[in-house]
Amino acid sequence: MKRKNALDLLAAARPADLDMPGSSRAAEELPTPVQRGRARWVGAVTASLATVSVIGALASPRLLDPGVSTGQVATYPAGNALDTAARNAAAQQQTPGPFWYTEGLILGEEIIGAPGNHYRIKTRVQTSRWAPRDPATLTVLTERGLPTVPASGQEEQAWRRAGKPKLCGNDTDCKNDTAPLGRTRFMFMAGTWPYGEQGLTLPAAELLDLPQEPDALRERLLAFWPAYSETMKDWPTPPTGTSLPTKDSWLRDISLELLQHAPISAGTRGALYRMVANLPGTRALGRILDAEGRLGVGIGWTQAVGDGQSEQQLIVEESSGRLLALQNVVVKPWSQDPAGNEGAAGLPAGTVHHALVYRRAAWTDTPARLPKECSAPNQTGGKECVS
C-alpha cells in the first residue's frame, strides 16, 4: 500500500477549478479522491509542491530558487494592494472563544493516465480545523474525501477511451489513505502547529496580543528569525537549484500561516495583509477569481519549481477582509514533474494546480465532535483515526 502522510497532504493539497464533467453519471463512476502536497525541505527533499495551504502548510522550510521571477511590485497610489481589505478586516467585531474554527476545501489538478493517453483530473477534499487558544489543548484537523473527476468534458472522453479506470491519481492502490471517500480522518497536532515548527514559539493564546500595526508586527515576528535561522546550520546542503529560506521568505511564510490558521485578532489580520503586500517580490493581481469562482483582490509571489514556475496567490474578499483562498497557479509549465509532485508536468499556464479555499472562519465555543472510536490523545499530537 502506498501510505501517504496525511498531515503533509492536509498542509498543502493542490487546487483546481471546480467545473464538473458534463455527465452527471460521470460523478457516480469516479469514486476516488486524490491529494498531494507542496515541495518542502526538512533536512532533505520530501514529496510536495504546494501552499498553501491549505489547510495549511506543514511548518518546515521551503525551497527557494535564487533566480525567482518576482514580477511587478504591489504599490497603489493610495496605499498597498490590500489596503481596503485590510481596513475592513481590522474593523470586524469579534469575541474570541476557545477555538478558532475554519472549514473549506483542498483542491487539486493533475495529469494521469498511460503514455499517449493522458487526461487531467480534479480532486476535492473537505477539511476543517479547530485551533485552540489554550496551548495545552490539541489542534484538531479533519479531511473527508470527495469524488475525483475528469477536469473537463474533453478530459472525460480521454478517460473513457482509456477504459474508465479508477481515478486514483498517485495513490497506487486506490485505498485513499489520506482522505477516504465518504469517511472522515481526524488528526491531532500541538496547538501551535504549524507555525510553532517554523520558529514562532508564542503560545496560541498570546497570538491575540500580536501588534495591530504593520511595522510593529513585522518587528515582533522578526524577533523569532535569528533563533530559527541558527538551526539552519545543522541542516544538510540543499539540492542543486535551491537555497535555504531567507528572512523575507520566512516572514512571508509565517505570515501566511497565521492568516490561514491562527487565532489572531481582527487588527492583527489587517496588519498582516498590509505587511505581506509590501514584502519584496510581491505582485499586485487586482481583482481576480479564486478556485471556486469567488471574486476578491489578490497579491502573488512567483517562484521557480523544477524547470517551471508557479505563482502563489493570496486572495481576500475586499468588502469584509475575509480570506478567500491561498492558491498556486502555473506560470511556466513543467516539462517534467518536480520532485514529489507527480502529475504536474504538462499542466498549461493558468492552471490552478493547488488551492486551499475557505468557506468559513470564526471563533467558536464548540470543540470538534469526535466519534466514540476516536478519542483524542491527551498531550502529544501526531495521532489520527478514521470514522
Residue pairs with C-beta under 8 A, 6 or more apart in sequence:
1 173
1 175
1 177
2 170
2 171
2 172
2 173
2 175
2 177
3 177
4 36
4 171
4 177
4 178
5 178
6 143
6 177
6 178
6 179
6 185
6 187
6 384
7 58
7 141
7 187
7 189
7 382
8 37
8 40
8 46
8 47
8 48
8 58
9 35
9 36
9 37
9 48
9 106
9 143
9 178
9 179
10 54
10 55
10 56
10 106
10 127
10 141
10 143
10 178
10 187
11 37
11 38
11 50
11 53
11 54
11 55
11 56
11 57
11 58
11 194
12 37
12 38
12 40
12 48
12 49
12 50
12 51
12 52
12 53
12 54
12 56
12 57
12 58
12 354
13 35
13 36
13 37
13 50
13 53
13 54
13 55
13 106
13 107
13 108
13 123
13 125
13 354
13 356
14 35
14 36
14 37
14 38
14 49
14 50
14 106
14 107
14 108
14 109
14 110
14 123
14 328
14 341
14 353
14 354
14 355
15 106
15 107
15 108
15 109
15 291
15 327
15 328
15 352
15 353
15 354
15 355
15 356
15 357
16 107
16 108
16 109
16 122
16 123
16 124
16 151
16 291
16 351
16 352
16 353
16 355
17 109
17 122
17 151
17 291
17 293
17 352
18 107
18 122
18 124
18 291
18 292
18 293
19 122
19 151
19 152
20 26
20 27
20 149
21 27
21 149
21 150
21 152
21 153
21 155
21 156
22 153
22 156
23 156
26 149
26 150
26 156
27 147
27 149
29 164
30 147
30 148
30 149
30 150
30 167
31 147
31 148
31 166
31 167
31 181
32 145
32 147
32 148
32 166
32 167
32 168
32 169
32 171
32 174
32 176
32 181
33 123
33 124
33 125
33 145
33 146
33 147
33 148
33 176
33 179
33 181
34 108
34 110
34 121
34 123
34 148
34 167
34 168
34 169
34 170
34 171
35 106
35 108
35 123
35 125
35 178
35 179
36 47
36 48
36 49
36 50
36 108
36 110
36 169
36 170
36 340
36 341
36 342
36 343
37 47
37 48
37 49
37 50
37 58
37 340
38 48
38 49
38 50
38 51
38 52
38 53
38 57
38 62
38 328
38 341
38 354
39 45
39 46
39 47
39 48
39 49
39 50
39 62
39 63
39 305
39 338
39 339
39 340
39 341
40 46
40 48
40 58
40 60
40 61
40 62
40 63
41 60
41 61
41 62
41 63
41 235
41 238
41 242
42 60
42 61
43 235
43 236
44 236
45 63
45 239
45 339
45 340
46 340
47 339
47 340
47 341
48 340
48 341
49 305
49 310
49 328
49 338
49 340
49 341
49 344
49 353
49 354
50 57
50 328
50 354
51 57
51 256
51 312
51 326
51 327
51 328
51 354
51 356
52 256
52 260
52 312
52 326
52 327
52 328
52 354
52 355
52 356
53 106
53 260
53 326
53 327
53 354
53 355
53 356
54 104
54 106
54 127
54 260
54 326
54 355
54 356
55 102
55 104
55 106
55 127
55 129
55 141
55 260
55 261
55 356
56 129
56 194
56 257
56 260
56 261
56 356
57 194
57 253
57 256
57 257
57 260
58 194
58 197
59 193
59 194
59 195
59 196
59 197
59 198
59 257
60 197
60 198
61 198
61 232
61 235
61 244
61 245
61 250
62 245
62 249
62 253
63 238
63 239
63 242
63 243
64 242
64 243
64 244
64 245
64 246
64 249
64 303
65 241
65 242
65 243
65 303
65 304
65 305
66 243
67 304
68 281
68 302
68 303
68 304
69 302
69 304
69 309
69 331
70 280
70 281
70 283
70 301
70 302
71 281
71 283
71 300
71 302
71 311
72 283
72 284
73 280
73 281
73 282
73 283
73 284
74 80
74 81
74 277
74 278
74 282
74 283
74 284
74 299
75 81
75 284
76 83
76 284
79 274
80 274
80 277
80 278
81 277
81 282
81 284
81 285
81 286
81 297
81 298
81 299
82 273
82 274
82 276
82 277
82 297
82 299
82 316
83 274
83 277
84 297
84 318
85 273
85 296
85 297
85 316
85 317
85 318
85 321
86 269
86 270
86 271
86 273
86 274
86 277
86 321
87 270
87 321
88 270
88 318
88 319
88 320
88 321
89 266
89 269
89 270
89 273
89 316
89 320
89 321
89 322
90 212
90 266
90 267
90 269
90 270
90 271
90 321
91 266
91 270
91 321
92 266
92 269
92 320
92 321
93 266
94 265
94 266
94 362
94 363
95 363
96 133
96 208
96 263
96 265
96 363
97 133
97 363
97 364
97 365
98 132
98 133
98 134
98 137
98 364
98 365
98 367
99 130
99 131
99 132
99 133
99 263
99 363
99 364
99 365
99 366
99 367
100 130
100 131
100 133
100 261
100 262
100 263
100 264
100 361
100 362
100 363
100 364
101 128
101 129
101 130
101 131
101 360
101 361
101 362
101 363
101 364
101 366
102 128
102 129
102 131
102 260
102 261
102 358
102 360
102 361
103 126
103 127
103 128
103 129
103 358
103 359
103 360
103 361
104 126
104 127
104 128
104 356
104 357
104 358
104 359
104 360
105 124
105 125
105 126
105 127
105 292
105 355
105 356
105 357
105 359
106 123
106 124
106 125
106 127
106 143
106 179
106 355
106 356
107 122
107 123
107 124
107 125
107 291
107 327
107 352
107 354
107 355
107 356
107 357
108 122
108 123
108 353
108 354
108 355
109 120
109 121
109 122
109 123
109 151
109 347
109 351
109 352
109 353
110 120
110 121
110 123
110 169
110 170
110 342
110 343
110 344
110 347
110 353
111 118
111 119
111 120
111 121
111 343
111 344
111 345
111 346
111 347
112 118
112 119
112 120
112 121
112 167
112 169
112 170
112 343
113 119
113 158
113 159
113 162
114 162
117 158
117 161
117 162
118 158
118 346
119 150
119 151
119 155
119 156
119 158
119 159
119 162
120 150
120 151
120 152
120 155
120 347
121 148
121 149
121 150
121 151
121 155
121 159
121 167
121 169
122 148
122 149
122 150
122 151
123 148
123 169
124 146
124 147
124 148
125 143
125 144
125 145
125 146
125 179
126 142
126 143
126 144
126 145
126 146
127 141
127 142
127 143
127 144
127 356
128 141
128 142
128 368
129 139
129 140
129 141
129 142
129 261
130 139
130 140
130 364
130 367
130 368
131 139
131 191
131 204
131 261
131 262
131 263
132 138
132 139
132 191
132 204
132 263
133 204
133 205
133 208
133 263
134 191
134 204
134 205
135 191
135 192
135 203
135 204
135 205
136 191
137 191
138 188
138 189
138 190
138 191
138 376
138 377
138 381
139 188
139 189
139 190
139 191
139 193
139 381
140 186
140 187
140 188
140 367
140 368
140 370
140 376
141 186
141 187
141 188
141 189
142 184
142 185
142 186
142 187
142 368
143 178
143 179
143 184
143 185
143 187
144 179
144 180
144 182
144 183
144 184
144 185
145 176
145 178
145 179
145 180
145 181
145 182
145 183
146 181
147 181
148 167
148 168
148 169
149 156
149 167
150 156
150 158
150 159
150 167
159 165
159 167
166 174
168 174
168 176
169 342
169 343
170 342
170 343
171 177
171 178
178 185
179 185
180 386
183 386
183 387
184 386
184 387
185 384
185 385
185 386
186 368
186 370
186 371
186 374
186 376
186 384
186 385
186 386
186 387
187 381
187 383
187 384
188 376
188 377
188 381
188 382
188 383
188 384
189 381
189 382
190 196
190 380
190 381
191 203
191 204
192 200
192 201
192 202
192 203
192 204
193 381
194 257
194 261
195 254
195 257
195 258
195 261
195 262
198 228
198 250
198 253
198 254
198 257
199 224
199 225
199 227
199 228
199 231
199 250
199 254
200 221
200 224
200 254
200 257
200 258
201 224
202 210
204 262
204 263
205 263
207 258
207 262
207 263
207 264
207 268
208 263
208 264
208 265
208 268
209 265
210 217
210 220
210 221
210 258
210 264
210 265
210 268
210 271
211 217
211 219
211 220
211 268
211 271
212 265
212 267
212 268
212 270
212 271
213 271
214 271
214 274
214 275
214 278
216 271
217 268
217 271
217 272
217 275
218 251
218 275
221 251
221 254
221 255
222 247
222 251
224 254
225 247
225 250
225 251
228 250
229 247
229 250
232 244
232 245
235 244
238 244
239 339
241 304
245 253
248 279
248 280
248 281
251 279
252 276
252 279
252 301
255 272
255 275
255 276
256 276
256 314
256 326
258 264
258 268
258 272
259 269
259 272
259 273
259 276
259 314
259 323
260 323
260 326
260 356
263 363
264 272
266 321
269 321
270 321
273 316
273 321
276 282
276 299
276 314
277 284
277 299
281 301
281 302
282 299
282 300
282 301
283 299
283 300
283 301
283 302
283 311
284 299
285 297
285 298
285 299
285 300
285 313
285 315
286 297
286 298
287 295
287 296
287 297
287 298
287 318
288 295
288 296
288 297
288 298
288 313
288 315
289 295
289 296
290 296
290 315
290 324
290 325
290 327
290 355
290 357
291 325
291 327
291 352
291 355
291 357
292 325
292 357
294 315
294 317
294 324
294 325
294 357
296 315
296 316
296 317
296 318
296 324
296 325
297 315
297 316
297 318
298 313
298 314
298 315
298 316
299 313
299 314
300 311
300 312
300 313
300 314
300 329
301 311
301 312
302 309
302 310
302 311
302 312
302 331
303 309
303 310
303 311
303 312
305 334
305 338
305 341
306 334
306 336
306 337
306 338
306 339
306 341
307 334
307 335
307 336
308 330
308 331
308 332
308 333
308 334
308 335
308 338
308 344
309 330
309 331
309 332
310 328
310 329
310 330
310 331
310 353
311 328
311 329
311 331
312 326
312 327
312 328
313 325
313 326
313 327
313 328
313 329
314 323
314 325
314 326
315 323
315 324
315 325
315 326
315 327
316 322
316 323
316 324
317 323
317 324
322 358
322 361
323 358
323 361
324 357
324 358
325 355
325 356
325 357
325 358
326 355
326 356
327 352
327 354
327 355
327 356
327 357
328 352
328 353
328 354
328 355
329 350
329 351
329 352
329 353
330 344
330 347
330 348
330 349
330 350
330 351
330 353
331 349
332 349
333 345
333 346
333 347
333 348
333 349
334 344
334 345
334 346
334 347
335 345
336 345
337 343
337 344
337 345
338 344
344 353
347 353
370 376
371 385
371 387
373 385
373 387
374 385
374 386
374 387
376 383
377 383
